[in-house]
Amino acid sequence: MPIQGYSVGRDYTLVIQTASGTLQPNKITAFKSKQDVTDVRVKRLDGITDHVRFFDGWSGSFDVERQDATLDNYFAQLEAGYYAGLNEAPAQIYETIQEANGSVSQFRYDGVLMTLADAGNRAGDATIKQSVNFVASRRIKVS
């Protein structure tokens, strides 16, 4: 639920759909995404520079407090498939947002490939924080 008209992290719900089913890390603590673009500069003969933008998909990351082997098992399966010569099917990420005005927005990231960017630091008196990076072909407004 929004706070004083502002979107906050708890307004967001993520569902990660893979070829082998839903990937459900227990404690996602952060999610970050950005639109990737290529900006081409066109230098005209009159000295003025025009800009042409090409959309190049999306990228981002999410952080998880490790409670079980969900992420480790998923990426071990992907790695084993790679060495076995299997084709990796892309995933999808569904992002649902409870807006401050009471409406709900939903976006779908298509063509998602994920990488276990950080499997976590193991220490005797700390939780293990894992980080996953992703790239996506597109982000489409579902509702």
N, C-alpha and C positions, 0 to 999 in steps of 0.2 A: 504494500500500500504506500502511495506517495506521502511525503512529509511536507506540509506547508506549500503544496503545489509543485514540489520538486521531485523528479525521478530519482530514486535511490536504488542501490543494488538489489534490495529484496523485492523490487517490483519486477524483476526479470526471472524467467524460467527458461532453462535450456534443455532440449532433448537432442541427443546425438544418435542418429540412425545410421547403422553400418550395414554392410551386406550380410553380416552374420547376426543381425538383430540390434536391439537398442543397447548402446553403451551407457552405463549408468554409474559414473563415479559418484561416490556418496557425498562428499563435501566440496563442491565447487565454491571457491572463495573469491574468485575474480574472473571477469570475462572482458576481453578487449578486442575490438575489431576496427578495421579501417578500410576505406575504399582505396584501391590501388589504381593509379592512372599514369599514363605516359603523356607528358606535356612536350609537344613539338613546337619549336620556335621557327617561324617563317620570317626571314629577314627580307623585307621588300626592297626594291631598288630605290624607293624614296626614303629609306632609312628607318622606317617604322617597322617595329616587330609585331607580328600577329602571333597568337598562340592557338594551337589546335590540340584539343584534349582527346585522348583515346582511353576508354575504360579498360582496365586490366584485371578485373576481378576484385577480390577482397582477401585480406589476410588478418591474422590476429592470434590470440593466445587465450588460454584459460588456466587457472591455477587450482590445484586440488590438494586438500589435506589428506594424506594417504591413510585409509582405514583398512583396506584389503588389497588384493592383487588385481583388481579390475583393470587398471591401466597397464600394469606390467604384463598381464596375460594377453591383453589385446595387442600390444606392440610385439610381444614374443610371437604371437600367431602371424602377424603381418611379416615379420622378419623371416620366419620359417617358410611362409608362402613364397616370399621373394627368392630364397635360395632353392626352393623346389620348382621354380620357374612358373609359379601361378600368377595369373593376372590379378592385380589389385583393383577391386571395385571402389569407386569413390563413395564417400559418406555424405550425409546431409546433416545440417544443424538447424534446428527450429528454435527461434528466439521469440518468446512471448513476453510482452511488456504490458503491465497494468498502468495505464496512463493516469495522470493527475486528475483529468476530467471524468474518470470512471470508465472510459472506453478501453478496449484492448487492441493492441497492435501486434501483428505476428509477421515475422520475416523468416524466409527459408534460405539458407546458404546451400547452393548446389555445387557438385563437383568438388567436395571437400577432401583434401588429403591432410592427414595429421602426422605430426612428428613429436615423439617424446623428447622435448627439448631439455628437460631436467628430471631425472628419475628421483632426485631428492638427496639431501644430506642426512646421513644416519648419525645421530648423536644420542647419548644416554639420557639427556634431559630436555629433549625437544621433539616436537612432532616432525614428520617428514612431509615437506612441501614439494609437490611435483608440478611440473609445468608442461603444457602441451601447446605447440604452435600449430597453426593451420593456414592453408591457403584454400580459396574457393573460387570457382569460375564466376559465380554470380550471387547476388543477394536479391531475392525477389519478395516483394510485399505480398503476403498471403491474405491478410485481412487488416 
